[in-house]
Amino acid sequence: MEQEVSTTRARAAAAAAGAVMTFSAGIVTYGIIDSNLPAATGGGLIALAAAGMMGLSKARTWAVDTSTERRALAEAKQRAEDEHTKYIALGAAQAEEHRRRLRDLEGDRAAGRAEVAALKRALDDRYEAGREQLIVESMETGVRLYLAGLLKAPTATTAPAQVLPLFPPQPTRAGAAEQVQEERQPARRR
């Protein structure tokens, strides 16, 4: 605001100096026509003063007037603000896109888990149905073989199955000492 008042004052001073120069040109012309040396000289001095005042006003306007720079600064600020707004909008859009992708991935995971669970249930059902069928078939085959005389029922002469231990029993200290003594004296016993 202050800058505008200063610019308006400078323009008013330049206009007044122009009016004074026009008036002084008239005085100089009158002095020349009337052969009046003091009027012509005074008019010339007034014209010089007015020209000086006009020059100083123009110089001040040139040195102090920053309206062009202020306009450029305002435009640059507006562009920066627009760019900032655009950046924030893009950031928000990117964050929303990221959340959407996470929701989509979670939905895909849930659908995949449901599909795997359904496949597992179907395979379990199929396995159970096949297992029951195999049990029935093996029992029927066993009965047929028995009825055909190809399978014999266990008899008293059949030896019972021998179960081998996975780890043989470890001798105790006392038993280990006796075993060592027996190994040292085999010749005496025989």
C-alpha positions as CSV (number, residue, x, y, z in Angstrom):
1,M,0.0,0.0,0.0
2,E,2.8,2.4,0.9
3,Q,4.5,1.6,-2.3
4,E,1.4,2.5,-4.3
5,V,1.2,5.9,-2.5
6,S,4.8,6.6,-3.2
7,T,4.4,5.7,-6.9
8,T,1.3,7.9,-7.1
9,R,3.2,10.8,-5.5
10,A,6.1,10.4,-7.9
11,R,3.7,10.4,-10.8
12,A,2.0,13.5,-9.5
13,A,5.3,15.3,-9.0
14,A,6.3,14.4,-12.6
15,A,3.0,15.7,-13.9
16,A,3.5,18.9,-11.8
17,A,7.0,19.3,-13.1
18,G,5.7,18.8,-16.7
19,A,3.1,21.6,-16.1
20,V,5.8,23.8,-14.6
21,M,8.0,23.1,-17.6
22,T,5.2,24.1,-19.9
23,F,4.5,27.2,-17.9
24,S,8.3,28.1,-17.9
25,A,8.5,27.5,-21.7
26,G,5.7,30.1,-22.0
27,I,7.7,32.6,-19.8
28,V,10.8,32.0,-21.8
29,T,8.9,32.5,-25.1
30,Y,7.4,35.7,-23.6
31,G,10.8,36.9,-22.6
32,I,12.2,36.3,-26.0
33,I,9.3,37.9,-27.8
34,D,9.3,40.9,-25.5
35,S,13.1,41.1,-25.4
36,N,12.9,40.8,-21.6
37,L,16.1,39.2,-20.5
38,P,15.1,38.6,-16.8
39,A,11.8,36.9,-17.9
40,A,13.6,34.7,-20.4
41,T,16.4,33.8,-17.9
42,G,13.9,33.2,-15.0
43,G,11.8,31.1,-17.3
44,G,14.8,29.1,-18.3
45,L,15.9,28.6,-14.7
46,I,12.4,27.5,-13.8
47,A,12.4,25.1,-16.7
48,L,15.8,23.7,-15.5
49,A,14.4,23.3,-12.0
50,A,11.3,21.6,-13.3
51,A,13.5,19.3,-15.5
52,G,15.6,18.5,-12.5
53,M,12.5,17.8,-10.5
54,M,11.1,15.6,-13.2
55,G,14.5,13.8,-13.6
56,L,14.7,13.2,-9.8
57,S,11.1,12.0,-9.8
58,K,11.8,9.5,-12.6
59,A,15.0,8.4,-10.9
60,R,13.2,7.8,-7.7
61,T,10.5,5.9,-9.4
62,W,13.1,3.8,-11.2
63,A,15.0,3.1,-8.0
64,V,12.1,2.6,-5.6
65,D,9.3,1.2,-7.7
66,T,9.2,-2.5,-7.2
67,S,5.8,-3.2,-8.5
68,T,7.1,-5.5,-11.3
69,E,9.2,-7.4,-8.9
70,R,6.3,-7.6,-6.4
71,R,4.0,-9.0,-9.2
72,A,6.7,-11.5,-10.1
73,L,7.1,-12.5,-6.5
74,A,3.3,-12.9,-6.1
75,E,3.2,-15.1,-9.2
76,A,6.1,-17.2,-7.9
77,K,4.4,-17.5,-4.5
78,Q,1.2,-18.6,-6.2
79,R,3.0,-21.1,-8.3
80,A,4.8,-22.5,-5.2
81,E,1.6,-22.7,-3.3
82,D,-0.1,-24.5,-6.3
83,E,2.9,-26.9,-6.4
84,H,2.7,-27.5,-2.7
85,T,-1.1,-28.2,-2.9
86,K,-0.4,-30.5,-5.8
87,Y,2.3,-32.3,-3.9
88,I,0.0,-32.8,-0.8
89,A,-2.8,-34.0,-3.1
90,L,-0.4,-36.5,-4.8
91,G,0.8,-37.7,-1.4
92,A,-2.7,-38.2,-0.2
93,A,-3.6,-40.0,-3.4
94,Q,-0.5,-42.2,-3.0
95,A,-1.4,-43.1,0.6
96,E,-4.9,-43.9,-0.4
97,E,-3.7,-46.1,-3.3
98,H,-1.3,-47.9,-0.8
99,R,-4.2,-48.5,1.6
100,R,-6.4,-49.8,-1.3
101,R,-3.6,-52.2,-2.4
102,L,-3.2,-53.5,1.2
103,R,-7.0,-54.1,1.4
104,D,-6.9,-55.9,-2.0
105,L,-3.9,-58.0,-0.8
106,E,-5.7,-58.9,2.5
107,G,-8.8,-59.8,0.5
108,D,-6.7,-62.0,-1.8
109,R,-5.1,-63.6,1.2
110,A,-8.4,-64.3,2.8
111,A,-9.8,-65.8,-0.4
112,G,-6.7,-67.9,-0.8
113,R,-7.0,-69.2,2.8
114,A,-10.7,-70.0,2.2
115,E,-9.8,-71.8,-1.1
116,V,-7.0,-73.8,0.6
117,A,-9.4,-74.7,3.5
118,A,-12.0,-75.9,1.0
119,L,-9.5,-77.9,-0.9
120,K,-8.2,-79.5,2.3
121,R,-11.7,-80.4,3.4
122,A,-12.4,-81.9,-0.1
123,L,-9.1,-83.9,0.0
124,D,-9.9,-85.1,3.6
125,D,-13.3,-86.2,2.5
126,R,-11.9,-88.0,-0.5
127,Y,-9.2,-89.6,1.6
128,E,-11.7,-90.8,4.2
129,A,-14.0,-92.2,1.5
130,G,-11.1,-94.0,-0.2
131,R,-9.8,-95.2,3.2
132,E,-13.1,-96.7,4.1
133,Q,-13.4,-98.3,0.6
134,L,-9.9,-99.8,1.0
135,I,-10.8,-101.2,4.5
136,V,-13.9,-102.8,3.1
137,E,-12.1,-104.3,0.1
138,S,-9.2,-105.6,2.2
139,M,-11.6,-107.3,4.6
140,E,-13.5,-108.8,1.7
141,T,-10.3,-110.0,0.2
142,G,-9.1,-111.5,3.5
143,V,-12.4,-113.3,4.0
144,R,-12.3,-114.7,0.4
145,L,-8.7,-115.9,0.9
146,Y,-9.7,-117.5,4.2
147,L,-12.7,-119.2,2.7
148,A,-10.6,-120.4,-0.3
149,G,-8.2,-121.9,2.2
150,L,-5.3,-119.7,1.2
151,L,-5.0,-118.1,4.6
152,K,-4.5,-120.3,7.6
153,A,-5.6,-119.4,11.0
154,P,-2.8,-119.2,13.6
155,T,-2.2,-122.5,15.4
156,A,-0.5,-123.4,18.6
157,T,2.5,-124.6,16.6
158,T,3.0,-121.2,15.0
159,A,5.8,-119.3,16.8
160,P,4.8,-116.0,18.2
161,A,6.3,-112.9,16.6
162,Q,9.5,-111.9,18.2
163,V,9.7,-108.2,19.0
164,L,13.2,-106.8,18.9
165,P,14.0,-103.9,21.2
166,L,15.0,-100.7,19.5
167,F,17.8,-100.2,22.0
168,P,19.3,-103.2,23.8
169,P,19.2,-102.9,27.6
170,Q,22.4,-101.4,29.1
171,P,24.1,-103.5,31.8
172,T,24.3,-102.0,35.3
173,R,27.5,-101.5,37.1
174,A,27.2,-104.7,39.0
175,G,26.3,-106.6,35.9
176,A,29.2,-105.0,34.0
177,A,31.6,-106.2,36.7
178,E,30.3,-109.8,36.5
179,Q,30.6,-109.7,32.7
180,V,34.2,-108.6,32.9
181,Q,35.0,-111.4,35.3
182,E,33.3,-114.0,33.1
183,E,35.4,-112.8,30.1
184,R,38.6,-113.2,32.1
185,Q,37.9,-116.7,33.3
186,P,36.5,-118.6,30.3
187,A,39.2,-121.2,30.3
188,R,38.5,-122.3,33.9
189,R,34.9,-123.1,33.3
190,R,35.5,-125.1,30.2
